[in-house]
Amino acid sequence: MSYLVLARKWRPQSFEDLVGQEHVSQTLANAIRTGRVHHAFLFTGARGVGKTSAARIFAKALNCETGITPTPCNECPSCLEITAGQGIDVFEIDGASNTGVDDIRDLRENIRYLPSRSRYKIFIIDEVHMLSINAFNALLKTLEEPPDHAKFIFATTEPHKIPVTILSRCQRFDFRKIALPRVMARLREIVDAEKIRISDRSLALVARRGEGSMRDSLSTLDQVIAFCGEEVADGDVQGLLGMVDRRLLLDVVEAVQERDSRRALEAVRRVDDLGHSFRQFCQELVELYRSVILCKVLAAPGEVLQVVGEELADLQRLAKSAELDDLQRAQTVLMKAETELVGSSFPRLTVEMALVRLANLPPTRDVASLVRKLEDLERRLAGTGALPTVAETRSPRPVPVAQEEFVPPKKPEAPAPSAAGDGGWLGLVTQVRSRRPMIASLLEHGSLLKHELPQLEIGFPSGSFHLEQIRDVETLAVLTENASEYFAQPVTIRIVPIDAKGGQAPPSLLEERKAQESDRKKRLREDALAHPMVQKAVAIFEGEIRDVRPIDKGFV
């Protein structure tokens, strides 16, 4: 006789056997008891959580020879045929293989006839989202007005791919992932019945590999039994599944918390010697840090983490001995390292450097102290006219400022032009800006070539837009009038192309201003990079200075 895998041998045969889906079982059972059975159902959820099994149980409940009942007998010919997948009036259709409109037309032809010997013709379509749009359209009319003897049960892992017109005609049941303790309890029942000796620790590894899927967990258990036989050792399970020993992961977290780089690197060596994937190791470390963080913030984390006993005690111990900010920072560093491992040619080095960095990072309390010092320095440099820092906006108490605080010098204002034009070229441009801003903006691009009253000679780059605009008769007349008024005597203005003069022309006002700004930024950056507190912050955060901005407008 051929071997029957555990997932088929221990498939649920009644609503009571559906582990973790009590909300579905109770609703379907109540519908049967009250006679309020809909004609179309949609079962959605992750793989291996019981959708098709629930469909078969529901079919047996409707067609059991003892009568319509929420507890089918599983002994009559109808129940036995459905259990074996050979029911005459129960049609299990693979939506992935029967996607065309012709397949649905055949179904519509079949549905017209009464069942051969059962109460209902039941159509179970698995992976229904694989049907084509034309197939869904062909099915729509049948779902809208089905015959009394027909029932439809659709199963899918991707309900968002089903047209809303189909969804609106079905009763939808969402199957949940099964909690780890429930999976472990079911696996324990099965291994005891199969006379397999295996520890709870190994069962937890098997259940965790299933990720909430009972079928995947049973398939993994089949693999473990095939490898180990009736006596299963913990080490064999870890080696077979490629999972890192939980104790090794806990050692790494403890080493990081104790700032012990040697111990952390020793753990990496053991991972390499055991042949584990460094990416898998990093992923499990990230998951472990998540568990520790949840233990830190939740009063009863057992239900959320789905761990119990000694493992939960270890997680709570680690959470108690660390700061929340430190745990979150470590998780962030490991998540970044995990993404780098995808294309890394040196995976061991990547993991080692991430753990060494974590083991040598100062506690967040030290970093917070440094931030406060930086904010104090910011306030002192800003003087009384500076905007409040983040710390000031959060605290209602006034922040004291040292008596010998630095008061930045005020930026010298442009000289106010006198009636005799003592302000020179800059004064003339300032006066024109107050009256004709557009003309002043043109003058800023020009260079004063000759200032020998009553003559002014202004140069502009040859062929430039500003040269053409300033030569305009009306513009030149307005400029001449303003210059005559400014210098208190008639003035003649000559506009020339700069290249016509030859040699190097003096810089324009705009070029002078840009040079001053560049020099200011250079001095500001040099001062910031040379400050010891900034250097310490860069070292702690392993960062780089990308931009330096003044916090006072009086800095020159």
C-alpha positions as CSV (number, residue, x, y, z in Angstrom):
1,M,0.0,0.0,0.0
2,S,1.3,3.4,-0.9
3,Y,2.3,5.9,1.8
4,L,-0.3,8.5,2.7
5,V,1.3,11.8,3.7
6,L,0.4,13.2,7.1
7,A,-1.4,16.3,5.6
8,R,-3.8,13.9,3.9
9,K,-4.0,11.3,6.6
10,W,-4.9,13.8,9.2
11,R,-7.0,16.1,7.1
12,P,-10.0,17.5,9.1
13,Q,-13.2,15.4,8.7
14,S,-15.6,17.6,10.8
15,F,-16.0,21.2,11.8
16,E,-14.6,20.4,15.2
17,D,-11.3,19.3,13.5
18,L,-10.7,22.7,11.9
19,V,-8.0,24.1,14.1
20,G,-8.0,27.9,14.4
21,Q,-11.1,28.5,12.2
22,E,-13.8,28.4,14.9
23,H,-15.5,31.5,13.5
24,V,-16.0,29.7,10.2
25,S,-17.1,26.4,11.7
26,Q,-19.6,28.0,14.0
27,T,-21.2,30.2,11.3
28,L,-21.6,27.3,8.8
29,A,-22.9,25.0,11.5
30,N,-25.5,27.5,12.6
31,A,-26.5,28.1,9.0
32,I,-27.2,24.4,8.6
33,R,-29.1,24.1,11.8
34,T,-31.4,27.1,11.0
35,G,-31.8,26.1,7.3
36,R,-30.3,29.4,6.1
37,V,-27.7,28.0,3.7
38,H,-26.6,30.4,1.0
39,H,-26.1,29.2,-2.6
40,A,-22.5,30.6,-3.0
41,F,-19.6,30.8,-0.6
42,L,-16.1,32.3,-0.9
43,F,-13.4,30.9,1.4
44,T,-10.3,33.1,1.4
45,G,-7.0,32.9,3.4
46,A,-3.4,31.8,3.3
47,R,-2.3,28.5,1.9
48,G,-2.9,25.4,4.1
49,V,-5.2,26.9,6.6
50,G,-8.2,24.6,5.9
51,K,-10.2,26.2,3.0
52,T,-10.6,23.1,0.8
53,S,-11.1,20.9,3.9
54,A,-13.9,23.1,5.1
55,A,-15.5,23.0,1.7
56,R,-15.5,19.1,1.8
57,I,-16.8,19.1,5.3
58,F,-19.6,21.5,4.3
59,A,-20.4,19.2,1.3
60,K,-20.6,16.2,3.6
61,A,-22.9,18.1,6.0
62,L,-25.3,18.9,3.2
63,N,-25.3,15.5,1.5
64,C,-24.9,13.1,4.5
65,E,-27.4,10.3,4.3
66,T,-28.4,10.7,7.9
67,G,-29.8,14.1,7.0
68,I,-28.6,17.7,6.7
69,T,-26.5,18.1,9.8
70,P,-23.5,20.2,11.1
71,T,-21.9,16.9,12.3
72,P,-21.7,14.5,9.3
73,C,-21.4,10.8,10.1
74,N,-18.3,10.1,8.0
75,E,-19.6,6.6,7.6
76,C,-22.3,6.6,4.9
77,P,-21.3,6.1,1.3
78,S,-21.8,9.8,0.5
79,C,-19.5,11.0,3.3
80,L,-16.9,8.3,2.4
81,E,-16.9,9.3,-1.3
82,I,-16.6,13.0,-0.5
83,T,-13.7,12.2,1.9
84,A,-11.9,10.3,-0.8
85,G,-12.6,13.1,-3.4
86,Q,-14.8,10.8,-5.4
87,G,-18.3,12.2,-4.7
88,I,-20.6,11.7,-7.7
89,D,-22.4,15.0,-7.1
90,V,-19.5,16.9,-5.6
91,F,-17.3,18.4,-8.3
92,E,-13.9,19.7,-7.3
93,I,-12.5,21.9,-10.0
94,D,-9.0,23.4,-10.2
95,G,-9.5,27.0,-11.3
96,A,-5.9,27.2,-12.5
97,S,-6.4,24.4,-15.0
98,N,-9.9,25.3,-16.1
99,T,-9.6,29.0,-16.8
100,G,-11.5,29.3,-20.0
101,V,-15.0,30.2,-20.8
102,D,-15.7,26.8,-22.4
103,D,-15.0,25.1,-19.0
104,I,-17.6,27.3,-17.3
105,R,-20.1,26.6,-20.1
106,D,-19.7,22.9,-19.5
107,L,-20.3,23.6,-15.8
108,R,-23.5,25.5,-16.7
109,E,-24.7,22.6,-18.8
110,N,-24.0,20.2,-16.0
111,I,-25.8,22.3,-13.3
112,R,-29.1,22.1,-15.1
113,Y,-29.5,18.4,-14.3
114,L,-30.6,17.1,-10.9
115,P,-28.0,15.3,-8.6
116,S,-27.7,11.6,-9.2
117,R,-28.3,10.5,-5.6
118,S,-27.5,13.3,-3.3
119,R,-29.5,16.3,-2.2
120,Y,-27.3,18.9,-3.8
121,K,-24.8,19.3,-6.6
122,I,-21.9,21.0,-5.0
123,F,-19.2,22.7,-7.1
124,I,-15.9,23.4,-5.3
125,I,-13.6,25.7,-7.4
126,D,-10.2,26.0,-5.9
127,E,-7.9,29.0,-6.9
128,V,-11.0,30.6,-8.4
129,H,-9.1,33.9,-9.0
130,M,-7.3,32.1,-11.9
131,L,-10.4,32.1,-14.0
132,S,-10.4,34.5,-17.0
133,I,-12.7,37.5,-17.2
134,N,-14.8,35.8,-19.8
135,A,-15.2,32.8,-17.6
136,F,-16.3,35.0,-14.7
137,N,-18.8,36.6,-16.9
138,A,-20.2,33.3,-18.0
139,L,-20.5,32.2,-14.3
140,L,-22.2,35.4,-13.3
141,K,-25.7,34.6,-14.5
142,T,-25.6,31.1,-12.9
143,L,-24.6,32.6,-9.5
144,E,-27.3,35.2,-9.8
145,E,-30.2,32.7,-10.3
146,P,-28.9,29.2,-9.5
147,P,-31.1,26.1,-9.3
148,D,-32.2,25.0,-5.9
149,H,-30.2,21.8,-6.1
150,A,-26.8,23.6,-6.7
151,K,-24.3,25.1,-4.2
152,F,-21.0,26.8,-5.1
153,I,-17.9,27.0,-2.9
154,F,-15.0,29.1,-4.1
155,A,-11.6,29.0,-2.5
156,T,-8.8,31.5,-3.1
157,T,-5.6,33.0,-1.7
158,E,-6.1,36.2,-3.6
159,P,-9.6,37.5,-3.3
160,H,-8.6,41.0,-4.6
161,K,-8.3,39.4,-8.1
162,I,-12.0,38.3,-8.2
163,P,-14.5,40.7,-9.9
164,V,-16.7,42.6,-7.5
165,T,-19.7,41.3,-9.3
166,I,-18.8,37.8,-8.2
167,L,-17.9,38.8,-4.7
168,S,-21.2,40.5,-4.2
169,R,-23.1,37.3,-4.8
170,C,-21.1,35.2,-2.3
171,Q,-20.9,34.9,1.4
172,R,-17.3,35.5,2.3
173,F,-15.4,33.7,5.0
174,D,-11.8,34.8,5.8
175,F,-9.6,32.0,7.1
176,R,-6.9,33.1,9.5
177,K,-3.4,31.9,9.9
178,I,-3.2,29.4,12.8
179,A,-1.5,30.5,16.0
180,L,1.7,28.7,16.8
181,P,0.5,27.1,20.1
182,R,-2.6,25.7,18.2
183,V,-0.3,24.3,15.5
184,M,2.0,22.8,18.2
185,A,-1.0,21.2,20.0
186,R,-2.2,19.6,16.9
187,L,1.2,18.4,15.9
188,R,1.6,16.8,19.4
189,E,-1.7,14.9,18.9
190,I,-0.5,13.6,15.6
191,V,3.1,12.5,16.7
192,D,1.7,10.8,19.8
193,A,-0.8,8.9,17.6
194,E,2.0,8.0,15.2
195,K,4.3,7.0,18.1
196,I,7.0,9.5,17.2
197,R,9.2,10.8,20.0
198,I,10.0,14.5,19.5
199,S,10.5,17.3,21.9
200,D,8.3,20.4,22.2
201,R,11.4,22.5,21.2
202,S,11.6,20.6,17.8
203,L,7.8,20.8,17.4
204,A,8.1,24.6,17.9
205,L,10.7,24.8,15.1
206,V,8.5,22.7,12.8
207,A,5.4,24.8,13.6
208,R,7.4,28.1,13.1
209,R,8.6,26.9,9.7
210,G,4.9,26.4,8.7
211,E,4.2,30.2,9.3
212,G,0.6,29.6,10.3
213,S,-0.2,26.9,7.8
214,M,-1.2,23.6,9.2
215,R,-0.5,21.8,5.9
216,D,3.0,23.3,5.6
217,S,3.7,22.3,9.2
218,L,2.6,18.7,8.5
219,S,4.7,18.6,5.4
220,T,7.7,19.8,7.3
221,L,6.9,17.2,10.0
222,D,6.8,14.5,7.3
223,Q,10.3,15.6,6.2
224,V,11.6,15.5,9.7
225,I,10.3,12.0,10.4
226,A,11.6,10.8,7.1
227,F,15.1,12.0,8.1
228,C,15.1,11.1,11.8
229,G,12.8,8.2,12.0
230,E,10.7,7.6,15.2
231,E,13.3,9.2,17.4
232,V,13.8,12.9,16.6
233,A,16.7,14.8,18.0
234,D,16.7,18.6,18.3
235,G,20.0,19.0,16.5
236,D,18.8,17.0,13.6
237,V,15.7,19.2,13.2
238,Q,17.8,22.4,13.2
239,G,20.3,21.0,10.7
240,L,17.6,19.7,8.4
241,L,15.5,22.9,8.4
242,G,18.6,25.2,8.2
243,M,17.4,27.1,11.2
244,V,19.8,28.7,13.6
245,D,19.8,27.4,17.2
246,R,17.7,29.7,19.4
247,R,20.4,29.6,22.1
248,L,23.0,30.9,19.6
249,L,20.7,33.8,18.6
250,L,20.2,34.7,22.3
251,D,24.0,34.6,22.8
252,V,24.4,37.2,20.1
253,V,21.8,39.6,21.6
254,E,23.4,39.1,25.1
255,A,26.9,39.8,23.6
256,V,25.7,43.0,22.0
257,Q,24.0,44.2,25.2
258,E,27.2,43.4,27.2
259,R,29.4,45.2,24.6
260,D,31.3,42.0,24.0
261,S,32.6,42.0,20.4
262,R,34.6,38.8,20.9
263,R,31.6,36.8,21.9
264,A,29.5,38.2,19.0
265,L,32.2,37.3,16.5
266,E,32.5,33.8,18.0
267,A,28.8,33.3,17.4
268,V,29.3,34.3,13.7
269,R,32.1,31.8,13.4
270,R,29.8,29.0,14.8
271,V,27.1,30.0,12.3
272,D,29.7,29.7,9.5
273,D,31.0,26.3,10.8
274,L,27.5,24.9,11.0
275,G,26.9,26.0,7.4
276,H,23.9,28.2,8.1
277,S,23.0,31.0,5.6
278,F,24.1,34.3,6.9
279,R,21.0,36.0,5.5
280,Q,18.8,33.4,7.3
281,F,20.8,34.1,10.5
282,C,20.4,37.9,10.1
283,Q,16.6,37.5,9.4
284,E,16.2,35.4,12.6
285,L,18.2,37.9,14.6
286,V,15.8,40.7,13.3
287,E,12.8,38.5,14.3
288,L,14.4,37.9,17.8
289,Y,14.9,41.6,18.3
290,R,11.3,42.2,17.4
291,S,10.2,39.7,20.1
292,V,12.4,41.4,22.7
293,I,11.0,44.8,21.7
294,L,7.4,43.5,22.1
295,C,8.4,42.1,25.5
296,K,9.6,45.5,26.4
297,V,6.5,47.4,25.5
298,L,3.7,44.8,26.3
299,A,2.6,43.7,29.6
300,A,1.5,40.2,28.3
301,P,3.5,39.5,25.1
302,G,3.0,35.8,25.1
303,E,-0.2,35.9,23.0
304,V,1.3,38.3,20.4
305,L,4.6,36.4,20.1
306,Q,3.1,33.0,20.3
307,V,5.8,31.7,22.7
308,V,5.6,30.2,26.1
309,G,7.7,28.8,28.9
310,E,11.5,29.1,28.9
311,E,11.7,30.9,25.6
312,L,9.4,33.7,26.8
313,A,11.4,34.0,30.1
314,D,14.6,34.4,28.0
315,L,13.0,37.2,25.9
316,Q,11.7,39.0,28.9
317,R,15.1,38.8,30.6
318,L,16.8,40.4,27.6
319,A,14.1,43.1,27.4
320,K,14.6,44.0,31.0
321,S,18.3,44.6,30.6
322,A,18.1,46.9,27.6
323,E,16.8,50.3,26.7
324,L,14.0,50.4,24.1
325,D,16.0,52.9,21.9
326,D,19.0,50.6,21.9
327,L,16.9,47.6,20.8
328,Q,15.2,49.6,18.0
329,R,18.6,50.9,16.9
330,A,20.0,47.3,16.8
331,Q,17.1,46.1,14.8
332,T,17.5,48.9,12.3
333,V,21.2,48.1,11.8
334,L,20.5,44.4,11.3
335,M,17.7,45.1,8.8
336,K,20.1,47.2,6.8
337,A,22.7,44.4,6.9
338,E,20.1,41.9,5.8
339,T,19.4,43.9,2.6
340,E,23.1,44.3,2.0
341,L,23.6,40.5,2.2
342,V,21.5,40.0,-1.0
343,G,24.3,41.1,-3.3
344,S,27.3,40.9,-0.9
345,S,30.4,39.0,-2.0
346,F,31.5,38.9,1.7
347,P,28.4,37.8,3.7
348,R,30.4,36.8,6.8
349,L,32.2,40.2,6.8
350,T,28.9,42.1,6.4
351,V,27.4,40.3,9.5
352,E,30.6,40.6,11.5
353,M,30.9,44.4,11.0
354,A,27.2,44.9,11.8
355,L,27.6,43.1,15.1
356,V,30.9,44.8,15.9
357,R,29.3,48.2,15.3
358,L,26.3,47.3,17.6
359,A,28.6,46.0,20.3
360,N,30.6,49.3,20.2
361,L,27.9,51.9,19.8
362,P,27.5,54.0,23.0
363,P,24.2,53.7,24.8
364,T,21.4,56.0,23.7
365,R,21.6,57.8,27.0
366,D,25.1,59.0,26.0
367,V,23.8,60.0,22.6
368,A,20.9,61.9,24.2
369,S,23.4,63.8,26.4
370,L,25.4,64.7,23.4
371,V,22.3,66.0,21.6
372,R,21.4,68.2,24.6
373,K,24.9,69.6,24.5
374,L,24.6,70.3,20.8
375,E,21.3,72.1,21.4
376,D,22.9,74.2,24.2
377,L,25.6,75.2,21.8
378,E,23.0,76.0,19.2
379,R,21.3,78.3,21.6
380,R,24.5,80.0,22.6
381,L,25.5,80.6,19.0
382,A,22.1,81.8,18.0
383,G,22.0,84.6,20.6
384,T,18.8,86.3,21.6
385,G,17.5,86.6,18.1
386,A,17.6,83.0,17.1
387,L,14.6,80.8,16.7
388,P,13.9,78.3,19.5
389,T,15.5,74.8,19.1
390,V,13.6,71.5,19.3
391,A,14.4,71.2,23.0
392,E,13.0,74.7,23.7
393,T,9.8,74.1,21.9
394,R,9.2,70.9,23.9
395,S,10.0,72.3,27.3
396,P,7.8,75.0,28.9
397,R,10.6,76.1,31.2
398,P,12.9,78.9,30.0
399,V,16.5,77.7,29.1
400,P,19.2,79.7,30.9
401,V,21.9,81.3,28.7
402,A,25.4,81.9,30.0
403,Q,26.5,85.4,30.8
404,E,29.5,85.3,28.5
405,E,27.4,84.2,25.5
406,F,28.6,85.0,22.0
407,V,26.7,87.9,20.4
408,P,27.1,87.8,16.6
409,P,28.0,91.1,15.0
410,K,25.3,92.8,13.0
411,K,25.6,92.7,9.3
412,P,26.6,96.1,8.0
413,E,23.9,97.8,6.1
414,A,24.5,99.3,2.7
415,P,25.5,103.0,2.9
416,A,22.6,105.3,2.5
417,P,23.3,107.6,-0.5
418,S,23.6,111.3,0.1
419,A,22.5,114.1,-2.1
420,A,26.0,114.4,-3.4
421,G,26.3,110.7,-4.3
422,D,28.8,109.7,-1.6
423,G,27.6,106.1,-1.9
424,G,29.3,105.7,-5.3
425,W,28.3,103.0,-7.7
426,L,26.5,100.8,-5.0
427,G,24.6,103.9,-3.8
428,L,23.4,104.6,-7.3
429,V,22.2,101.1,-7.8
430,T,20.4,101.2,-4.4
431,Q,18.6,104.4,-5.3
432,V,17.5,103.0,-8.7
433,R,16.2,99.8,-7.0
434,S,13.9,101.8,-4.8
435,R,12.4,103.5,-7.8
436,R,12.9,101.1,-10.8
437,P,13.7,97.6,-9.6
438,M,13.9,96.1,-13.1
439,I,16.5,98.6,-14.2
440,A,18.5,98.0,-10.9
441,S,18.5,94.2,-11.6
442,L,20.1,94.9,-15.0
443,L,22.7,97.2,-13.4
444,E,23.7,94.4,-11.0
445,H,25.0,92.4,-14.0
446,G,27.1,95.3,-15.2
447,S,30.6,96.3,-14.3
448,L,31.6,99.9,-13.6
449,L,34.5,100.6,-16.1
450,K,34.9,104.4,-15.6
451,H,33.7,106.7,-12.9
452,E,34.9,110.2,-13.9
453,L,32.0,112.6,-13.4
454,P,30.2,113.8,-15.3
455,Q,30.8,110.5,-17.2
456,L,30.0,107.0,-16.3
457,E,31.0,104.0,-18.4
458,I,29.2,100.7,-17.7
459,G,30.2,97.4,-19.4
460,F,28.0,94.3,-20.0
461,P,29.0,91.0,-21.6
462,S,28.9,91.3,-25.4
463,G,25.7,89.9,-26.9
464,S,24.0,89.4,-23.5
465,F,20.3,90.0,-22.7
466,H,21.2,92.7,-20.1
467,L,23.3,94.6,-22.6
468,E,20.4,94.8,-25.1
469,Q,17.9,95.7,-22.4
470,I,20.0,98.5,-20.9
471,R,20.6,100.0,-24.4
472,D,16.9,100.6,-24.8
473,V,16.4,104.4,-25.3
474,E,13.7,104.7,-22.6
475,T,15.6,102.6,-20.1
476,L,18.8,104.6,-20.7
477,A,17.0,107.9,-20.3
478,V,15.5,106.8,-16.9
479,L,18.9,105.6,-15.7
480,T,20.6,108.9,-16.8
481,E,17.9,110.9,-15.0
482,N,18.4,108.9,-11.8
483,A,22.2,109.2,-12.0
484,S,22.0,113.0,-12.5
485,E,19.8,113.4,-9.5
486,Y,22.0,111.1,-7.4
487,F,25.3,112.8,-8.2
488,A,23.6,116.3,-8.2
489,Q,25.0,117.2,-11.6
490,P,24.3,116.3,-15.3
491,V,25.7,112.9,-16.0
492,T,26.5,111.2,-19.3
493,I,26.2,107.4,-19.3
494,R,28.0,105.2,-21.9
495,I,27.1,101.5,-22.3
496,V,29.8,99.3,-23.9
497,P,30.3,95.6,-24.5
498,I,33.0,94.3,-22.1
499,D,35.0,92.4,-24.7
500,A,35.3,95.6,-26.7
501,K,37.5,97.1,-24.0
502,G,39.9,94.1,-23.8
503,G,41.6,92.9,-20.7
504,Q,39.9,91.9,-17.4
505,A,36.8,93.8,-16.4
506,P,36.1,94.5,-12.7
507,P,33.4,92.2,-11.2
508,S,29.8,93.1,-11.2
509,L,27.8,93.7,-8.0
510,L,26.2,90.2,-8.5
511,E,29.6,88.5,-8.8
512,E,30.9,90.3,-5.7
513,R,27.8,89.2,-3.7
514,K,28.2,85.6,-4.8
515,A,31.9,85.6,-3.9
516,Q,31.1,86.9,-0.4
517,E,28.4,84.3,0.1
518,S,30.8,81.5,-1.1
519,D,33.5,82.8,1.3
520,R,31.0,83.0,4.2
521,K,29.8,79.4,3.6
522,K,33.4,78.2,3.4
523,R,34.3,79.8,6.7
524,L,31.1,78.5,8.3
525,R,31.7,74.9,7.2
526,E,35.3,75.0,8.3
527,D,34.3,76.3,11.8
528,A,31.6,73.7,12.1
529,L,33.8,70.7,11.0
530,A,36.6,71.9,13.4
531,H,34.2,72.0,16.4
532,P,35.0,69.0,18.8
533,M,31.4,68.3,19.6
534,V,30.5,68.0,15.9
535,Q,33.4,65.7,15.4
536,K,32.2,63.5,18.3
537,A,28.7,63.4,16.9
538,V,30.0,62.3,13.5
539,A,32.0,59.6,15.1
540,I,29.1,58.3,17.2
541,F,26.6,58.2,14.4
542,E,29.2,57.2,11.7
543,G,27.8,60.0,9.5
544,E,29.0,62.7,7.2
545,I,28.4,66.4,7.1
546,R,26.4,67.2,4.0
547,D,25.2,70.7,4.7
548,V,26.0,73.4,7.2
549,R,23.5,76.1,7.8
550,P,23.8,79.3,9.9
551,I,21.5,79.5,12.9
552,D,22.0,83.3,13.1
553,K,21.5,85.8,10.4
554,G,24.2,88.0,11.8
555,F,27.0,85.7,10.9
556,V,29.4,87.3,8.3
